Amino acid sequence: MKDDLDLARKILQAGDCRLVIVKEGEVLWQSDDRMLLGLLASVDALGTASQGASMADVVVGKAAALLARAVGVEAVYTPLLSRRARDYLSQQGIRMEYDLLVKGILNRSRTDLCPLEQVTIDIDDAEMALEAIRDFYARMSTANSESEKSRDFGGLSST
């Protein structure tokens, strides 16, 4: 496991991706996606193959920590870890290594918590978090679709 975490860290630090999951010296998953999309996709793609794996991600807040639990990783490395993520990973017995511990993960404009952190702030069950995160993305997709429809009709509703 230590070797897997070291390999995952090296791949992440090389700048080749934003997320990597390694098991038994093999890269199981690698993604450049932002906002947990890569980690979320890995849940479905890997199934139980990621049980006992190590993960390196550029940012780990509580939402990412919950998804890490959902994919079954046993160790996490990140340059930036939130206190909520640290506490959750510790409670779950998931080993972690990080460079910087912060109070919370902020949104892109740095005015509030990241929306996914807000969604999972009171959730401690990985399956419930997975459902809440999927619901968040479904709502975002619907909102984006409605916005595009409105734009297509010069700001007028199509209904």
N, CA, C and O of each residue as an XYZ file, in Angstrom:
636
protein
N       0.838     -1.210      0.000
C       0.000      0.000      0.000
C       0.873      1.261      0.000
O       0.561      2.231     -0.690
N       1.960      1.247      0.769
C       2.852      2.414      0.821
C       3.439      2.683     -0.559
O       3.507      3.833     -0.994
N       3.866      1.618     -1.254
C       4.411      1.790     -2.599
C       3.352      2.341     -3.546
O       3.656      3.180     -4.394
N       2.099      1.872     -3.408
C       1.015      2.365     -4.260
C       0.762      3.849     -4.017
O       0.555      4.609     -4.963
N       0.778      4.260     -2.754
C       0.557      5.667     -2.452
C       1.717      6.518     -2.978
O       1.498      7.621     -3.481
N       2.931      6.018     -2.865
C       4.089      6.733     -3.406
C       3.975      6.886     -4.920
O       4.261      7.955     -5.458
N       3.561      5.827     -5.605
C       3.393      5.888     -7.058
C       2.289      6.873     -7.429
O       2.456      7.681     -8.342
N       1.169      6.807     -6.726
C       0.066      7.733     -6.991
C       0.516      9.179     -6.786
O       0.187     10.054     -7.587
N       1.261      9.425     -5.722
C       1.772     10.776     -5.441
C       2.687     11.254     -6.568
O       2.565     12.390     -7.026
N       3.596     10.399     -7.013
C       4.531     10.772     -8.078
C       3.796     11.121     -9.368
O       4.135     12.098    -10.035
N       2.799     10.331     -9.713
C       2.024     10.601    -10.927
C       1.296     11.935    -10.800
O       1.298     12.739    -11.732
N       0.674     12.169     -9.645
C      -0.037     13.433     -9.422
C       0.933     14.613     -9.484
O       0.649     15.618    -10.134
N       2.060     14.492     -8.818
C       3.029     15.586     -8.773
C       3.676     15.847    -10.131
O       4.173     16.946    -10.374
N       3.675     14.862    -11.006
C       4.211     15.060    -12.357
C       3.287     15.935    -13.199
O       3.673     16.406    -14.269
N       2.066     16.149    -12.711
C       1.127     17.022    -13.404
C       0.379     16.359    -14.536
O      -0.228     17.038    -15.363
N       0.415     15.039    -14.582
C      -0.245     14.306    -15.656
C      -1.756     14.187    -15.462
O      -2.480     13.830    -16.391
N      -2.218     14.484    -14.268
C      -3.647     14.315    -13.967
C      -4.005     15.074    -12.694
O      -3.141     15.636    -12.021
N      -5.296     15.077    -12.382
C      -5.791     15.685    -11.149
C      -6.147     14.617    -10.112
O      -6.284     14.906     -8.924
N      -6.295     13.367    -10.593
C      -6.681     12.233     -9.744
C      -6.048     10.974    -10.292
O      -6.023     10.766    -11.505
N      -5.537     10.134     -9.414
C      -5.032      8.818     -9.820
C      -5.322      7.809     -8.713
O      -5.179      8.106     -7.527
N      -5.732      6.613     -9.125
C      -5.976      5.516     -8.191
C      -5.067      4.370     -8.609
O      -5.076      3.951     -9.767
N      -4.279      3.863     -7.656
C      -3.273      2.832     -7.920
C      -3.497      1.656     -6.979
O      -3.806      1.829     -5.800
N      -3.333      0.445     -7.534
C      -3.430     -0.766     -6.710
C      -2.418     -1.783     -7.221
O      -2.359     -2.083     -8.413
N      -1.629     -2.303     -6.297
C      -0.626     -3.315     -6.610
C       0.290     -2.875     -7.757
O       0.626     -3.663     -8.641
N       0.681     -1.603     -7.720
C       1.606     -1.066     -8.701
C       1.006     -0.740    -10.057
O       1.726     -0.355    -10.978
N      -0.296     -0.889    -10.188
C      -0.983     -0.644    -11.459
C      -1.923      0.557    -11.330
O      -2.657      0.675    -10.349
N      -1.897      1.436    -12.318
C      -2.818      2.565    -12.338
C      -4.191      2.045    -12.774
O      -4.361      1.584    -13.903
N      -5.161      2.127    -11.867
C      -6.525      1.686    -12.168
C      -7.356      2.791    -12.799
O      -8.231      2.535    -13.626
N      -7.065      4.035    -12.392
C      -7.893      5.157    -12.839
C      -7.064      6.420    -12.829
O      -6.264      6.648    -11.923
N      -7.262      7.231    -13.839
C      -6.579      8.515    -13.925
C      -7.551      9.491    -14.578
O      -8.243      9.136    -15.532
N      -7.606     10.716    -14.069
C      -8.559     11.686    -14.595
C      -8.017     13.105    -14.486
O      -7.267     13.442    -13.570
N      -8.425     13.930    -15.461
C      -8.128     15.359    -15.432
C      -9.364     16.177    -15.077
O      -9.305     17.406    -15.043
N     -10.483     15.506    -14.812
C     -11.744     16.194    -14.538
C     -11.682     16.986    -13.237
O     -10.971     16.628    -12.299
N     -12.450     18.072    -13.211
C     -12.550     18.934    -12.027
C     -13.800     18.584    -11.227
O     -14.677     17.852    -11.686
N     -13.849     19.124    -10.035
C     -15.047     19.038     -9.176
C     -15.552     17.610     -8.958
O     -16.758     17.373     -9.022
N     -14.684     16.689     -8.711
C     -15.025     15.307     -8.366
C     -15.600     14.476     -9.500
O     -15.977     13.325     -9.277
N     -15.680     15.018    -10.704
C     -16.267     14.237    -11.796
C     -15.466     12.965    -12.076
O     -16.055     11.917    -12.339
N     -14.155     13.039    -12.025
C     -13.329     11.857    -12.251
C     -13.489     10.823    -11.158
O     -13.584      9.626    -11.433
N     -13.519     11.280     -9.925
C     -13.693     10.361     -8.798
C     -15.084      9.738     -8.820
O     -15.243      8.551     -8.538
N     -16.074     10.531     -9.151
C     -17.440     10.031     -9.261
C     -17.536      8.968    -10.358
O     -18.173      7.933    -10.160
N     -16.916      9.213    -11.498
C     -16.927      8.241    -12.595
C     -16.213      6.952    -12.196
O     -16.602      5.867    -12.629
N     -15.175      7.066    -11.374
C     -14.428      5.875    -10.960
C     -15.264      4.933    -10.108
O     -15.037      3.723    -10.108
N     -16.227      5.483     -9.382
C     -17.094      4.649     -8.544
C     -17.796      3.600     -9.404
O     -17.814      2.419     -9.059
N     -18.373      4.034    -10.520
C     -19.079      3.115    -11.409
C     -18.122      2.263    -12.239
O     -18.362      1.073    -12.442
N     -17.047      2.869    -12.715
C     -16.137      2.174    -13.624
C     -15.334      1.070    -12.934
O     -15.104      0.013    -13.522
N     -14.914      1.303    -11.709
C     -14.028      0.352    -11.046
C     -14.747     -0.706    -10.225
O     -14.234     -1.811    -10.042
N     -15.925     -0.373     -9.735
C     -16.621     -1.339     -8.879
C     -15.749     -1.732     -7.697
O     -15.207     -0.869     -7.006
N     -15.611     -3.032     -7.464
C     -14.828     -3.502     -6.319
C     -13.332     -3.592     -6.619
O     -12.547     -3.897     -5.722
N     -12.926     -3.334     -7.858
C     -11.506     -3.423     -8.237
C     -10.635     -2.455     -7.448
O      -9.439     -2.696     -7.281
N     -11.217     -1.369     -6.961
C     -10.434     -0.363     -6.243
C     -10.357     -0.619     -4.733
O      -9.730      0.151     -4.007
N     -10.984     -1.684     -4.265
C     -10.893     -2.009     -2.838
C      -9.429     -2.192     -2.446
O      -8.720     -2.999     -3.049
N      -8.976     -1.451     -1.442
C      -7.602     -1.554     -0.972
C      -6.595     -0.737     -1.754
O      -5.393     -0.830     -1.503
N      -7.066      0.060     -2.699
C      -6.173      0.873     -3.529
C      -5.729      2.129     -2.788
O      -6.190      2.426     -1.686
N      -4.820      2.853     -3.431
C      -4.361      4.157     -2.940
C      -4.763      5.215     -3.945
O      -4.810      4.953     -5.147
N      -5.053      6.417     -3.452
C      -5.541      7.496     -4.304
C      -4.749      8.759     -4.041
O      -4.390      9.055     -2.901
N      -4.477      9.506     -5.107
C      -3.894     10.841     -4.978
C      -4.795     11.788     -5.756
O      -5.147     11.521     -6.905
N      -5.165     12.896     -5.122
C      -6.063     13.880     -5.724
C      -5.540     15.267     -5.380
O      -4.993     15.472     -4.297
N      -5.704     16.222     -6.297
C      -5.138     17.559     -6.081
C      -5.757     18.277     -4.889
O      -5.083     19.056     -4.214
N      -7.029     18.020     -4.629
C      -7.721     18.621     -3.491
C      -8.640     17.565     -2.886
O      -9.381     16.897     -3.608
N      -8.596     17.413     -1.574
C      -9.506     16.482     -0.911
C     -10.239     17.211      0.204
O      -9.676     17.538      1.249
N     -11.512     17.452     -0.061
C     -12.415     17.958      0.954
C     -13.265     16.788      1.427
O     -12.995     15.637      1.084
N     -14.281     17.084      2.206
C     -15.101     16.002      2.753
C     -15.821     15.228      1.656
O     -15.944     14.007      1.748
N     -16.299     15.917      0.619
C     -16.996     15.226     -0.466
C     -16.070     14.204     -1.125
O     -16.483     13.073     -1.381
N     -14.828     14.589     -1.402
C     -13.864     13.662     -2.003
C     -13.524     12.526     -1.035
O     -13.350     11.381     -1.452
N     -13.432     12.847      0.247
C     -13.146     11.809      1.241
C     -14.266     10.768      1.274
O     -14.004      9.569      1.365
N     -15.499     11.230      1.202
C     -16.639     10.308      1.177
C     -16.609      9.434     -0.074
O     -16.890      8.238      0.001
N     -16.274     10.016     -1.218
C     -16.183      9.224     -2.449
C     -14.992      8.270     -2.396
O     -15.062      7.166     -2.935
N     -13.915      8.678     -1.762
C     -12.772      7.782     -1.590
C     -13.203      6.539     -0.815
O     -12.806      5.420     -1.140
N     -14.006      6.752      0.196
C     -14.555      5.624      0.975
C     -15.453      4.767      0.094
O     -15.416      3.540      0.172
N     -16.260      5.414     -0.746
C     -17.178      4.683     -1.628
C     -16.428      3.796     -2.618
O     -16.909      2.712     -2.950
N     -15.251      4.232     -3.102
C     -14.484      3.405     -4.033
C     -13.582      2.408     -3.302
O     -12.972      1.544     -3.932
N     -13.499      2.524     -1.992
C     -12.788      1.530     -1.194
C     -11.298      1.727     -1.050
O     -10.573      0.780     -0.746
N     -10.820      2.966     -1.266
C      -9.382      3.175     -1.108
C      -8.984      3.088      0.366
O      -9.781      3.374      1.259
N      -7.732      2.688      0.598
C      -7.222      2.562      1.960
C      -6.223      3.646      2.318
O      -5.849      3.796      3.481
N      -5.784      4.412      1.303
C      -4.807      5.477      1.563
C      -5.024      6.604      0.568
O      -5.348      6.377     -0.598
N      -4.835      7.842      1.063
C      -5.061      9.035      0.249
C      -3.886      9.985      0.416
O      -3.412     10.219      1.527
N      -3.423     10.529     -0.705
C      -2.467     11.639     -0.677
C      -3.100     12.831     -1.384
O      -3.759     12.681     -2.413
N      -2.891     14.008     -0.819
C      -3.333     15.243     -1.462
C      -2.431     16.404     -1.023
O      -1.976     16.446      0.119
N      -2.183     17.333     -1.933
C      -1.476     18.536     -1.517
C      -2.321     19.418     -0.591
O      -1.779     20.176      0.213
N      -3.670     19.314     -0.708
C      -4.569     20.194      0.036
C      -5.720     19.393      0.635
O      -6.542     18.842     -0.098
N      -5.781     19.326      1.949
C      -6.782     18.537      2.675
C      -7.573     19.441      3.616
O      -6.998     20.283      4.307
N      -8.887     19.264      3.638
C      -9.705     20.036      4.588
C      -9.771     19.303      5.930
O      -9.571     18.091      6.005
N     -10.051     20.058      6.970
C     -10.176     19.457      8.310
C     -11.305     18.439      8.366
O     -11.167     17.387      8.989
N     -12.426     18.752      7.713
C     -13.544     17.796      7.702
C     -13.143     16.495      7.016
O     -13.511     15.410      7.466
N     -12.392     16.606      5.934
C     -11.919     15.409      5.227
C     -10.958     14.622      6.118
O     -11.053     13.398      6.208
N     -10.044     15.317      6.768
C      -9.100     14.650      7.678
C      -9.843     13.889      8.760
O      -9.535     12.731      9.041
N     -10.828     14.547      9.365
C     -11.579     13.907     10.442
C     -12.339     12.680      9.933
O     -12.353     11.639     10.590
N     -12.966     12.804      8.769
C     -13.724     11.687      8.215
C     -12.799     10.524      7.850
O     -13.074      9.378      8.205
N     -11.707     10.814      7.143
C     -10.779      9.754      6.758
C     -10.214      9.052      7.986
O     -10.067      7.830      7.995
N      -9.904      9.812      9.004
C      -9.395      9.244     10.249
C     -10.429      8.319     10.890
O     -10.098      7.214     11.320
N     -11.678      8.772     10.951
C     -12.754      7.937     11.517
C     -12.944      6.639     10.742
O     -13.300      5.611     11.319
N     -12.708      6.690      9.438
C     -12.891      5.521      8.575
C     -11.658      4.619      8.524
O     -11.688      3.561      7.894
N     -10.590      5.027      9.174
C      -9.363      4.231      9.180
C      -8.604      4.293      7.860
O      -7.825      3.393      7.547
N      -8.828      5.343      7.095
C      -8.136      5.524      5.822
C      -6.890      6.366      6.080
O      -6.972      7.493      6.568
N      -5.746      5.800      5.747
C      -4.480      6.499      5.948
C      -4.396      7.684      4.999
O      -4.821      7.598      3.847
N      -3.846      8.790      5.486
C      -3.746      9.974      4.638
C      -2.404     10.644      4.796
O      -1.794     10.630      5.866
N      -1.961     11.229      3.705
C      -0.776     12.073      3.702
C      -1.156     13.338      2.954
O      -1.826     13.281      1.923
N      -0.727     14.479      3.475
C      -1.087     15.751      2.847
C       0.001     16.768      3.100
O       0.822     16.624      4.006
N      -0.012     17.807      2.272
C       0.975     18.874      2.418
C       0.435     20.049      3.230
O       1.154     20.641      4.036
N      -0.819     20.376      3.013
C      -1.411     21.542      3.670
C      -2.816     21.207      4.167
O      -3.640     20.694      3.410
N      -3.082     21.495      5.423
C      -4.404     21.291      6.019
C      -5.106     22.641      6.101
O      -4.548     23.605      6.627
N      -6.330     22.711      5.580
C      -7.093     23.960      5.587
C      -8.430     23.748      6.284
O      -8.912     22.624      6.423
N      -9.012     24.858      6.716
C     -10.296     24.786      7.402
C     -11.385     24.216      6.495
O     -12.177     23.376      6.923
N     -11.424     24.671      5.243
C     -12.443     24.191      4.308
C     -12.010     24.429      2.874
O     -11.115     25.229      2.601
N     -12.658     23.724      1.971
C     -12.414     23.901      0.539
C     -13.388     24.960      0.034
O     -14.599     24.831      0.214
N     -12.865     25.995     -0.591
C     -13.693     27.110     -1.033
C     -14.149     26.951     -2.479
O     -13.571     26.187     -3.252
N     -15.201     27.696     -2.825
C     -15.667     27.725     -4.213
C     -14.649     28.489     -5.054
O     -13.689     29.045     -4.522
N     -14.861     28.513     -6.361
C     -13.878     29.132     -7.264
C     -13.691     30.620     -7.013
O     -12.593     31.146     -7.196
N     -14.753     31.305     -6.594
C     -14.627     32.741     -6.328
C     -14.136     33.024     -4.904
O     -13.955     34.181     -4.524
N     -13.924     31.971     -4.127
C     -13.399     32.065     -2.756
C     -14.303     32.871     -1.817
O     -13.830     33.529     -0.890
N     -15.607     32.804     -2.075
C     -16.553     33.549     -1.251
C     -17.326     32.665     -0.272
O     -17.974     33.171      0.644
N     -17.259     31.361     -0.462
C     -18.020     30.429      0.372
C     -17.406     29.040      0.213
O     -16.469     28.847     -0.561
N     -17.940     28.091      0.946
C     -17.504     26.708      0.779
C     -17.832     26.207     -0.620
O     -18.798     26.648     -1.242
N     -17.022     25.289     -1.101
C     -17.293     24.604     -2.363
C     -18.708     24.018     -2.307
O     -19.108     23.491     -1.269
N     -19.470     24.099     -3.400
C     -20.842     23.587     -3.380
C     -20.929     22.105     -2.991
O     -21.881     21.696     -2.326
N     -19.951     21.310     -3.399
C     -19.979     19.891     -3.036
C     -19.668     19.680     -1.560
O     -20.144     18.720     -0.954
N     -18.880     20.562     -0.987
C     -18.640     20.510      0.455
C     -19.937     20.836      1.202
O     -20.249     20.224      2.223
N     -20.685     21.810      0.676
C     -21.962     22.169      1.292
C     -22.953     21.009      1.231
O     -23.684     20.749      2.187
N     -22.965     20.320      0.093
C     -23.885     19.194     -0.094
C     -23.601     18.067      0.903
O     -24.528     17.408      1.373
N     -22.329     17.846      1.226
C     -21.957     16.695      2.062
C     -21.601     17.060      3.507
O     -21.175     16.197      4.273
N     -21.768     18.305      3.876
C     -21.296     18.767      5.185
C     -21.875     17.956      6.361
O     -21.185     17.727      7.354
N     -23.122     17.530      6.248
C     -23.757     16.788      7.340
C     -23.916     15.299      7.033
O     -24.680     14.608      7.707
N     -23.215     14.809      6.041
C     -23.320     13.405      5.652
C     -22.053     12.669      6.074
O     -20.943     13.141      5.831
N     -22.224     11.512      6.706
C     -21.087     10.691      7.091
C     -21.144      9.296      6.491
O     -20.269      8.472      6.759
N     -22.156      9.020      5.690
C     -22.310      7.725      5.036
C     -21.929      7.864      3.561
O     -22.482      8.704      2.851
N     -20.985      7.039      3.102
C     -20.466      7.161      1.738
C     -21.550      6.955      0.680
O     -21.558      7.652     -0.334
N     -22.453      6.016      0.899
C     -23.513      5.767     -0.085
C     -24.499      6.934     -0.151
O     -24.950      7.308     -1.234
N     -24.829      7.504      0.997
C     -25.699      8.685      1.014
C     -25.016      9.860      0.314
O     -25.658     10.619     -0.411
N     -23.720     10.001      0.536
C     -22.959     11.078     -0.108
C     -22.937     10.880     -1.612
O     -23.094     11.838     -2.368
N     -22.747      9.658     -2.047
C     -22.734      9.347     -3.473
C     -24.052      9.759     -4.118
O     -24.063     10.354     -5.196
N     -25.144      9.446     -3.465
C     -26.481      9.826     -3.966
C     -26.642     11.351     -3.984
O     -27.147     11.907     -4.959
N     -26.220     12.019     -2.926
C     -26.343     13.482     -2.844
C     -25.492     14.169     -3.913
O     -25.918     15.163     -4.501
N     -24.304     13.649     -4.164
C     -23.420     14.233     -5.173
C     -23.989     14.015     -6.566
O     -23.949     14.914     -7.406
N     -24.515     12.831     -6.811
C     -25.149     12.571     -8.119
C     -26.357     13.485     -8.316
O     -26.566     14.003     -9.413
N     -27.152     13.687     -7.269
C     -28.299     14.597     -7.352
C     -27.833     16.019     -7.663
O     -28.459     16.719     -8.460
N     -26.741     16.445     -7.038
C     -26.176     17.775     -7.291
C     -25.839     17.941     -8.769
O     -26.205     18.941     -9.387
N     -25.144     16.962     -9.329
C     -24.765     17.042    -10.743
C     -25.979     16.959    -11.659
O     -25.996     17.598    -12.711
N     -26.981     16.195    -11.287
C     -28.208     16.120    -12.087
C     -28.904     17.482    -12.102
O     -29.385     17.921    -13.147
N     -28.960     18.151    -10.947
C     -29.566     19.488    -10.873
C     -28.768     20.487    -11.695
O     -29.343     21.335    -12.376
N     -27.447     20.389    -11.634
C     -26.599     21.287    -12.430
C     -26.831     21.069    -13.918
O     -26.918     22.026    -14.687
N     -26.931     19.822    -14.314
C     -27.151     19.488    -15.719
C     -28.492     20.032    -16.200
O     -28.586     20.579    -17.298
N     -29.531     19.882    -15.378
C     -30.855     20.401    -15.713
C     -30.831     21.921    -15.811
O     -31.402     22.495    -16.739
N     -30.173     22.572    -14.860
C     -30.091     24.037    -14.870
C     -29.337     24.527    -16.106
O     -29.738     25.509    -16.730
N     -28.249     23.847    -16.457
C     -27.485     24.226    -17.654
C     -28.303     24.018    -18.912
O     -28.238     24.823    -19.841
N     -29.069     22.944    -18.947
C     -29.913     22.649    -20.104
C     -30.992     23.723    -20.267
O     -31.255     24.181    -21.379
N     -31.608     24.116    -19.166
C     -32.643     25.157    -19.204
C     -32.044     26.491    -19.642
O     -32.671     27.243    -20.388
N     -30.838     26.778    -19.182
C     -30.161     28.015    -19.558
C     -29.879     28.035    -21.062
O     -30.050     29.063    -21.717
N     -29.447     26.898    -21.600
C     -29.176     26.818    -23.034
C     -30.455     26.968    -23.841
O     -30.448     27.626    -24.881
N     -31.553     26.374    -23.388
C     -32.833     26.512    -24.091
C     -33.255     27.972    -24.118
O     -33.709     28.477    -25.144
N     -33.101     28.648    -22.981
C     -33.474     30.048    -22.886
C     -32.643     30.884    -23.859
O     -33.171     31.779    -24.519
N     -31.353     30.593    -23.946
C     -30.458     31.310    -24.844
C     -30.828     31.047    -26.307
O     -30.761     31.952    -27.139
N     -31.216     29.814    -26.615
C     -31.585     29.452    -27.984
C     -32.797     30.235    -28.476
O     -32.957     30.434    -29.680
N     -33.645     30.677    -27.563
C     -34.851     31.400    -27.937
C     -34.740     32.881    -27.586
O     -35.741     33.541    -27.306
N     -33.525     33.387    -27.606
C     -33.302     34.811    -27.366
C     -33.732     35.255    -25.973
O     -34.177     36.387    -25.783
N     -33.596     34.355    -24.999
C     -33.965     34.692    -23.634
C     -35.427     34.420    -23.331
O     -35.864     34.590    -22.192
N     -36.195     33.997    -24.337
C     -37.602     33.662    -24.120
C     -37.731     32.180    -23.840
O     -36.989     31.368    -24.393
N     -38.647     31.840    -23.005
C     -38.875     30.441    -22.688
C     -39.437     29.723    -23.907
O     -40.193     30.311    -24.679
N     -39.078     28.478    -24.081
C     -39.564     27.687    -25.213
C     -40.935     27.096    -24.924
O     -41.523     26.457    -25.796
N     -41.451     27.294    -23.726
C     -42.771     26.745    -23.393
C     -43.819     27.820    -23.314
O     -44.984     27.528    -23.044
